[in-house]
Amino acid sequence: MIQPPSPKSKARAGTILLVDDQPDQIKIFKAALDRFFLVKVAIRGEQVVPIAAADEIDLILLDILMPEMDGYEVCRQLKAHPATRKIPVIFLTCKDSQEDESLGLELGAVDFIRKPSSPAVLVARSQNTIAYQRAKQELHQKNKALQQALKIREDVERISHHDIKGPLSAVLGLPEVLLADGVFTEGQQALLRQIEKSGYLILEMLNRSLDLFKMENGSYQLQPEWFDLLDVLQHIVGDLGKQIHPRGIHVEIQDPALSSTPASFYVTGEKMLCYSLFYNLILNAIEASANHETISIHLTTADQVGIVRITNSGEVPEAIRQTFFNKYVTHGKTYGTGLGTYSAQLAARIQGGRVKLDSSQAGQTSVIVSLPRTPVVTAVNPGQTATKGLHILLAEDTEENQLLLATYLAHTAHQLVIVSNGMEALSRVQEEPPFDVVVMDVQMPVMDGITAVRRIRQWEQRVGRTPVPIVILSGQTEAEDNSAILEIGYCQLLAKPIRKQKLLDTLQQIAQRTA
């Protein structure tokens, strides 16, 4: 004998509110539904909203023709009540006109069941409607969770860009300044280099996790500069010392034409992005090399293109040569993610270059990276200093960046005034003699940098003051954020972490324009 469903299983199937004023119809419909669902009954229209609002109802089967309050009016009240508006309604009706059906659908009903109707049809329509409604609710909850996850990702990205990259400017910049003084012992210099190295590793991890997503979806905003790639490569080799030295691997950087390490190798691109690009490729070469082997990094130029060939012993397996730069492709690595070469390819491409695999020589593998060498139009040759001292207003809320920028400018002809938020910057611009340039952080308390710049521009227009050049400091690189910056009229956007030469070059450009 087949056991009837338990109340618990019926509750899982759903709770139906059956609304009809005819006892015979109630008896027939309830008998069919009771086998599968928990069923509540109302015999008057005015009972429906209080019952539906008080209980967890999954479906309302609503007769249209009832005394005092018909089904249409009940449906209007259900859809107007916050607690019941989302409950699906199926009309039970003897009517068959299109006008009646159109009116019911306009009021929010999801379906019609004609009287008399087969119990099997009634049950099937009820099951399908409840299943559809629950699927909608589940999808809504998943979308809500996705939105929350995206919000968390945005918050993490904001923290990474501003809250971490701001202090990271000092971690990278201050050791550079101190080492340039040359007054420390070898041991102290080693400690400073270790601090700098750790800062670059943190930056590489941040960039690797955040920039990859932006390069994939096309939202990465490139900030090209004319910089010495050799310096970046030497930093990477030093940072990978723990992977190199225990295995007796030797890494040599050479210009084949000179048969020695060149003095410099300038390319056009992003210094920090190139750090991540070549870090991945050189690490990959180290992991693929046998112990005590040599990894060669050859630097050559051709037609305004800088070419870096990284060669290591060992061969890429035939099975993955065609997909070597594809996402998640890896071979023989216990902890490999398959993102290193993939992200390197994206980074090269977004900088106007390319990367390719050369497996033509037996027993070795070469990865060749090409980057443009045409100097950025606004760039200044490294090492130049401004032709005149500038009166500079710095609006920056973090003490480490205030100290860093003050240190960068300590032995220049520039005069620096420091404030901690946009409100103070606006006040100083309005009250003091004109500044030659304002350096403005984006995220600050009291008044953020974007608002402050807008207010400065409005005040300049109102009083007839010539717009002051403004340099924006930002950890943000999203197109949406940069569009807001572009709208307010700035001199240049400097991405954090702030580098000394990039800052000096920017001030040099401003000095030349205002000379």
BELBEL-V842076 format. One record per residue. N is the residue number from 1. RES is the residue in three letters. OMEGA is omega in whole degrees, -180 to 180 (none if undefined). BURIAL is b if it has 9 or more other ideal C-beta (glycine too) atoms within 8 Angstrom, else e. Layout:
N,RES,OMEGA,BURIAL  N,RES,OMEGA,BURIAL
This chain:
1,MET,-179,e  2,ILE,179,e  3,GLN,176,e  4,PRO,-180,e  5,PRO,178,e  6,SER,177,e  7,PRO,-179,e  8,LYS,180,e  9,SER,176,e  10,LYS,180,b  11,ALA,178,b  12,ARG,179,e  13,ALA,177,b  14,GLY,178,b  15,THR,-177,b  16,ILE,172,b  17,LEU,-180,b  18,LEU,-176,b  19,VAL,-180,b  20,ASP,-180,b  21,ASP,-179,e  22,GLN,-177,e  23,PRO,-179,e  24,ASP,179,e  25,GLN,178,b  26,ILE,-178,b  27,LYS,-178,e  28,ILE,-177,b  29,PHE,-177,b  30,LYS,179,b  31,ALA,179,b  32,ALA,-175,b  33,LEU,-176,b  34,ASP,180,e  35,ARG,-173,e  36,PHE,-172,b  37,PHE,164,b  38,LEU,-174,b  39,VAL,172,b  40,LYS,-175,b  41,VAL,170,b  42,ALA,-177,b  43,ILE,178,e  44,ARG,-177,b  45,GLY,-177,b  46,GLU,178,e  47,GLN,-166,b  48,VAL,-175,b  49,VAL,178,b  50,PRO,180,e  51,ILE,-177,b  52,ALA,-180,b  53,ALA,-176,b  54,ALA,-175,e  55,ASP,176,b  56,GLU,-177,e  57,ILE,180,b  58,ASP,-177,b  59,LEU,175,b  60,ILE,173,b  61,LEU,-165,b  62,LEU,175,b  63,ASP,-180,b  64,ILE,-175,b  65,LEU,177,e  66,MET,180,b  67,PRO,176,e  68,GLU,178,e  69,MET,-178,b  70,ASP,-176,b  71,GLY,180,b  72,TYR,-180,b  73,GLU,176,b  74,VAL,-180,b  75,CYS,177,b  76,ARG,-178,b  77,GLN,177,b  78,LEU,-177,b  79,LYS,178,b  80,ALA,-177,e  81,HIS,-177,b  82,PRO,-176,e  83,ALA,-174,e  84,THR,-172,b  85,ARG,-178,b  86,LYS,179,e  87,ILE,179,b  88,PRO,-179,b  89,VAL,172,b  90,ILE,179,b  91,PHE,171,b  92,LEU,-172,b  93,THR,171,b  94,CYS,-178,e  95,LYS,179,e  96,ASP,179,e  97,SER,179,e  98,GLN,180,e  99,GLU,179,e  100,ASP,-180,b  101,GLU,179,b  102,SER,179,e  103,LEU,179,b  104,GLY,179,b  105,LEU,177,e  106,GLU,180,e  107,LEU,176,b  108,GLY,177,b  109,ALA,-179,b  110,VAL,-176,e  111,ASP,175,e  112,PHE,172,b  113,ILE,-178,b  114,ARG,172,e  115,LYS,-12,e  116,PRO,-177,e  117,SER,178,b  118,SER,176,e  119,PRO,-180,b  120,ALA,178,e  121,VAL,179,b  122,LEU,-180,b  123,VAL,-178,b  124,ALA,179,e  125,ARG,180,b  126,SER,180,b  127,GLN,-179,b  128,ASN,-179,e  129,THR,179,b  130,ILE,179,b  131,ALA,179,e  132,TYR,-179,b  133,GLN,179,b  134,ARG,177,b  135,ALA,177,e  136,LYS,180,e  137,GLN,178,e  138,GLU,178,e  139,LEU,177,e  140,HIS,179,e  141,GLN,178,e  142,LYS,177,e  143,ASN,178,e  144,LYS,178,e  145,ALA,178,e  146,LEU,178,e  147,GLN,177,e  148,GLN,178,e  149,ALA,178,e  150,LEU,178,e  151,LYS,178,e  152,ILE,179,e  153,ARG,178,e  154,GLU,179,e  155,ASP,178,e  156,VAL,180,e  157,GLU,178,b  158,ARG,179,b  159,ILE,-179,b  160,SER,-177,b  161,HIS,-172,b  162,HIS,-173,b  163,ASP,179,b  164,ILE,-177,b  165,LYS,176,b  166,GLY,176,b  167,PRO,-180,b  168,LEU,175,b  169,SER,180,b  170,ALA,179,b  171,VAL,179,b  172,LEU,-172,b  173,GLY,-175,b  174,LEU,174,b  175,PRO,178,b  176,GLU,180,b  177,VAL,-178,b  178,LEU,179,b  179,LEU,180,b  180,ALA,180,e  181,ASP,176,e  182,GLY,-176,e  183,VAL,-176,e  184,PHE,176,b  185,THR,180,e  186,GLU,178,e  187,GLY,179,e  188,GLN,177,e  189,GLN,179,b  190,ALA,178,e  191,LEU,179,e  192,LEU,178,b  193,ARG,178,b  194,GLN,176,e  195,ILE,180,b  196,GLU,180,b  197,LYS,179,b  198,SER,178,b  199,GLY,179,b  200,TYR,179,b  201,LEU,176,b  202,ILE,179,b  203,LEU,-180,b  204,GLU,179,b  205,MET,177,e  206,LEU,-178,b  207,ASN,-178,b  208,ARG,-177,b  209,SER,-175,e  210,LEU,-173,b  211,ASP,180,b  212,LEU,179,b  213,PHE,-178,e  214,LYS,177,b  215,MET,180,b  216,GLU,-176,e  217,ASN,174,e  218,GLY,-178,e  219,SER,-180,e  220,TYR,-179,b  221,GLN,-177,e  222,LEU,175,b  223,GLN,-173,e  224,PRO,177,e  225,GLU,179,b  226,TRP,-171,b  227,PHE,-178,b  228,ASP,-180,b  229,LEU,179,b  230,LEU,179,b  231,ASP,179,b  232,VAL,-179,b  233,LEU,179,b  234,GLN,176,b  235,HIS,-178,b  236,ILE,179,b  237,VAL,177,b  238,GLY,-179,b  239,ASP,-180,b  240,LEU,-177,b  241,GLY,-178,e  242,LYS,177,e  243,GLN,-174,b  244,ILE,-169,b  245,HIS,-178,e  246,PRO,-178,e  247,ARG,177,b  248,GLY,-180,e  249,ILE,178,b  250,HIS,178,b  251,VAL,180,b  252,GLU,177,b  253,ILE,-173,b  254,GLN,164,b  255,ASP,-176,b  256,PRO,-179,e  257,ALA,-178,e  258,LEU,-176,e  259,SER,178,e  260,SER,179,e  261,THR,180,e  262,PRO,180,b  263,ALA,-180,e  264,SER,179,e  265,PHE,-174,b  266,TYR,176,b  267,VAL,176,b  268,THR,179,b  269,GLY,176,b  270,GLU,-176,b  271,LYS,-178,b  272,MET,179,b  273,LEU,177,b  274,CYS,176,b  275,TYR,180,b  276,SER,-180,b  277,LEU,-175,b  278,PHE,175,b  279,TYR,180,b  280,ASN,-176,b  281,LEU,180,b  282,ILE,176,b  283,LEU,179,b  284,ASN,179,b  285,ALA,179,b  286,ILE,-177,b  287,GLU,-179,e  288,ALA,-176,b  289,SER,173,b  290,ALA,178,e  291,ASN,176,e  292,HIS,176,e  293,GLU,179,b  294,THR,172,e  295,ILE,-179,b  296,SER,176,b  297,ILE,-177,b  298,HIS,-179,b  299,LEU,178,b  300,THR,178,b  301,THR,176,e  302,ALA,176,e  303,ASP,178,e  304,GLN,177,e  305,VAL,174,b  306,GLY,-176,b  307,ILE,179,b  308,VAL,179,b  309,ARG,179,b  310,ILE,-174,b  311,THR,178,b  312,ASN,176,b  313,SER,-179,b  314,GLY,-178,b  315,GLU,174,e  316,VAL,-180,b  317,PRO,-178,e  318,GLU,-174,e  319,ALA,-177,e  320,ILE,-178,b  321,ARG,-178,b  322,GLN,-178,e  323,THR,-173,e  324,PHE,-177,b  325,PHE,178,b  326,ASN,-179,e  327,LYS,175,e  328,TYR,178,e  329,VAL,178,b  330,THR,-178,e  331,HIS,172,b  332,GLY,180,e  333,LYS,-179,e  334,THR,-176,e  335,TYR,-179,e  336,GLY,179,b  337,THR,-177,e  338,GLY,-179,b  339,LEU,-175,b  340,GLY,-179,b  341,THR,178,b  342,TYR,-180,b  343,SER,177,b  344,ALA,178,b  345,GLN,178,b  346,LEU,-178,b  347,ALA,178,b  348,ALA,-177,b  349,ARG,-176,b  350,ILE,177,b  351,GLN,179,b  352,GLY,180,e  353,GLY,178,b  354,ARG,178,e  355,VAL,-179,b  356,LYS,-179,e  357,LEU,176,b  358,ASP,178,b  359,SER,-175,b  360,SER,-179,e  361,GLN,-180,e  362,ALA,176,e  363,GLY,179,e  364,GLN,180,b  365,THR,176,b  366,SER,170,b  367,VAL,-174,b  368,ILE,179,b  369,VAL,177,b  370,SER,178,b  371,LEU,180,b  372,PRO,179,b  373,ARG,177,b  374,THR,-177,e  375,PRO,175,e  376,VAL,-173,b  377,VAL,-176,e  378,THR,-175,e  379,ALA,177,b  380,VAL,-180,e  381,ASN,-179,e  382,PRO,177,b  383,GLY,179,e  384,GLN,175,b  385,THR,-177,e  386,ALA,-180,b  387,THR,177,e  388,LYS,176,e  389,GLY,-179,e  390,LEU,174,b  391,HIS,-167,b  392,ILE,171,b  393,LEU,178,b  394,LEU,174,b  395,ALA,-175,b  396,GLU,-173,b  397,ASP,-178,e  398,THR,-177,b  399,GLU,-177,e  400,GLU,178,b  401,ASN,173,b  402,GLN,179,b  403,LEU,-178,b  404,LEU,-178,b  405,LEU,176,b  406,ALA,178,b  407,THR,178,b  408,TYR,-174,b  409,LEU,-173,b  410,ALA,-176,e  411,HIS,176,e  412,THR,179,b  413,ALA,-177,e  414,HIS,175,b  415,GLN,-172,e  416,LEU,173,b  417,VAL,-174,b  418,ILE,171,e  419,VAL,-170,b  420,SER,178,b  421,ASN,-176,b  422,GLY,179,b  423,MET,178,b  424,GLU,179,b  425,ALA,179,b  426,LEU,-180,b  427,SER,-179,e  428,ARG,178,b  429,VAL,-177,b  430,GLN,-171,e  431,GLU,-173,e  432,GLU,174,e  433,PRO,-173,e  434,PRO,172,e  435,PHE,176,b  436,ASP,-179,b  437,VAL,173,b  438,VAL,176,b  439,VAL,-167,b  440,MET,172,b  441,ASP,-178,b  442,VAL,-174,b  443,GLN,179,b  444,MET,177,b  445,PRO,179,e  446,VAL,175,e  447,MET,-179,b  448,ASP,-175,b  449,GLY,-179,b  450,ILE,178,b  451,THR,-179,b  452,ALA,-180,b  453,VAL,177,b  454,ARG,-180,b  455,ARG,177,b  456,ILE,-180,b  457,ARG,179,b  458,GLN,180,e  459,TRP,178,b  460,GLU,-180,b  461,GLN,-178,e  462,ARG,-176,e  463,VAL,179,e  464,GLY,180,e  465,ARG,175,e  466,THR,-178,e  467,PRO,178,e  468,VAL,174,b  469,PRO,-179,b  470,ILE,176,b  471,VAL,-179,b  472,ILE,173,b  473,LEU,-176,b  474,SER,170,b  475,GLY,-178,b  476,GLN,176,b  477,THR,179,b  478,GLU,-179,b  479,ALA,-178,e  480,GLU,180,e  481,ASP,-179,b  482,ASN,179,b  483,SER,177,e  484,ALA,179,b  485,ILE,-179,b  486,LEU,-176,e  487,GLU,-173,e  488,ILE,176,b  489,GLY,179,e  490,TYR,179,b  491,CYS,-179,e  492,GLN,177,b  493,LEU,177,b  494,LEU,-180,b  495,ALA,173,b  496,LYS,1,b  497,PRO,-177,b  498,ILE,179,b  499,ARG,-174,b  500,LYS,-175,b  501,GLN,179,e  502,LYS,178,b  503,LEU,-179,b  504,LEU,178,b  505,ASP,180,b  506,THR,178,b  507,LEU,177,b  508,GLN,179,b  509,GLN,-180,b  510,ILE,179,b  511,ALA,180,b  512,GLN,-180,e  513,ARG,-175,e  514,THR,-178,e  515,ALA,none,e
